[in-house]
């Protein structure tokens, strides 16, 4: 260290100016490792819950990031829904594709409540 130990904060970071600028930061996959687009031109599929905020806010954001909405109950790679209250919900290999992202944390509702 030159003068002091690092503080863990990236003080040189400058955020993108718009949502499009975040696309490269939010994929989580190296661009060299991305799978080919499917026949619909999609890399990733998402599903959102039935609440108005999910449909009116989360859905447009995911579309803006280039994801396609899945009409199926399986095959999505990103799920934003009401919190899952039962631990068993996390162990559904026929419904949740390996590597999928969900917005629930196992056991959180039991620890902190609704």
C-alpha positions as CSV (number, residue, x, y, z in Angstrom):
1,X,0.0,0.0,0.0
2,X,1.2,3.4,-0.8
3,X,-0.3,5.5,2.0
4,X,-3.1,3.5,3.5
5,X,-4.8,0.1,3.1
6,X,-7.5,-0.1,0.5
7,X,-11.0,0.8,1.7
8,X,-12.9,-1.6,-0.6
9,X,-14.6,1.2,-2.4
10,X,-14.1,1.8,-6.1
11,X,-13.8,5.6,-6.1
12,X,-13.0,5.7,-9.8
13,X,-16.3,4.1,-10.8
14,X,-18.6,6.2,-12.9
15,X,-22.1,4.9,-13.5
16,X,-23.6,4.7,-17.1
17,X,-25.7,7.6,-18.1
18,X,-28.8,5.5,-19.1
19,X,-30.2,2.0,-18.8
20,X,-28.7,0.9,-22.1
21,X,-25.2,1.6,-20.6
22,X,-25.9,-1.1,-17.9
23,X,-26.4,-3.9,-20.4
24,X,-22.8,-5.1,-20.4
25,X,-22.7,-4.9,-16.6
26,X,-25.8,-6.9,-15.9
27,X,-25.5,-10.0,-18.0
28,X,-23.3,-11.9,-15.7
29,X,-21.8,-13.9,-18.6
30,X,-18.7,-13.0,-20.6
31,X,-19.7,-11.9,-24.0
32,X,-17.4,-14.6,-25.4
33,X,-19.4,-17.2,-23.5
34,X,-22.9,-16.1,-24.5
35,X,-25.0,-18.8,-26.2
36,X,-26.2,-18.1,-29.7
37,X,-29.6,-16.3,-30.0
38,X,-32.5,-18.6,-30.6
39,X,-34.9,-18.4,-33.6
40,X,-36.7,-15.5,-31.9
41,X,-33.5,-13.6,-31.4
42,X,-33.4,-14.1,-27.6
43,X,-30.5,-14.9,-25.3
44,X,-32.5,-15.1,-22.0
45,X,-36.1,-15.5,-21.0
46,X,-37.9,-14.1,-18.0
47,X,-41.2,-14.4,-16.1
48,X,-42.7,-11.9,-13.8
49,X,-45.4,-12.2,-11.2
50,X,-48.9,-11.0,-11.3
51,X,-48.6,-7.9,-9.2
52,X,-49.0,-4.5,-11.0
53,X,-45.5,-3.3,-10.0
54,X,-43.9,-6.4,-11.5
55,X,-45.8,-6.1,-14.7
56,X,-45.5,-2.3,-15.0
57,X,-42.0,-1.8,-13.8
58,X,-39.9,-5.0,-13.8
59,X,-41.2,-6.3,-17.1
60,X,-40.3,-3.2,-19.1
61,X,-36.8,-3.1,-17.5
62,X,-36.1,-6.7,-18.4
63,X,-37.3,-6.1,-22.0
64,X,-35.0,-3.0,-22.1
65,X,-32.1,-5.2,-21.2
66,X,-32.8,-7.4,-24.2
67,X,-34.6,-10.3,-22.5
68,X,-37.7,-12.0,-23.9
69,X,-40.7,-12.9,-21.9
70,X,-41.5,-16.6,-21.5
71,X,-45.1,-17.5,-21.9
72,X,-44.3,-21.0,-20.6
73,X,-44.2,-22.2,-17.0
74,X,-40.7,-23.6,-17.6
75,X,-37.6,-22.7,-19.5
76,X,-37.1,-19.2,-18.2
77,X,-33.7,-18.1,-16.8
78,X,-34.9,-15.1,-14.7
79,X,-38.0,-15.0,-12.4
80,X,-39.3,-12.0,-10.5
81,X,-42.3,-13.0,-8.4
82,X,-43.8,-12.8,-4.9
83,X,-41.3,-14.2,-2.3
84,X,-41.4,-17.9,-1.9
85,X,-42.4,-18.8,1.6
86,X,-41.7,-22.6,1.4
87,X,-38.2,-23.9,1.1
88,X,-39.4,-26.7,-1.2
89,X,-40.1,-24.0,-3.9
90,X,-36.3,-23.7,-4.5
91,X,-35.9,-27.4,-5.3
92,X,-38.0,-27.9,-8.5
93,X,-35.5,-29.0,-11.2
94,X,-38.3,-29.6,-13.7
95,X,-39.5,-26.0,-13.4
96,X,-36.4,-24.0,-12.6
97,X,-33.6,-24.2,-15.2
98,X,-30.1,-24.7,-13.6
99,X,-28.4,-21.3,-13.4
100,X,-31.7,-19.4,-13.2
101,X,-31.9,-16.2,-11.2
102,X,-34.9,-15.8,-8.8
103,X,-35.7,-12.9,-6.5
104,X,-36.4,-15.0,-3.5
105,X,-34.0,-15.9,-0.7
106,X,-34.7,-19.2,1.1
107,X,-35.9,-18.7,4.6
108,X,-36.0,-14.9,4.5
109,X,-39.8,-14.5,5.1
110,X,-39.5,-16.8,8.2
111,X,-36.5,-14.7,9.5
112,X,-37.8,-11.2,8.9
113,X,-41.5,-11.6,8.2
114,X,-43.5,-10.1,5.3
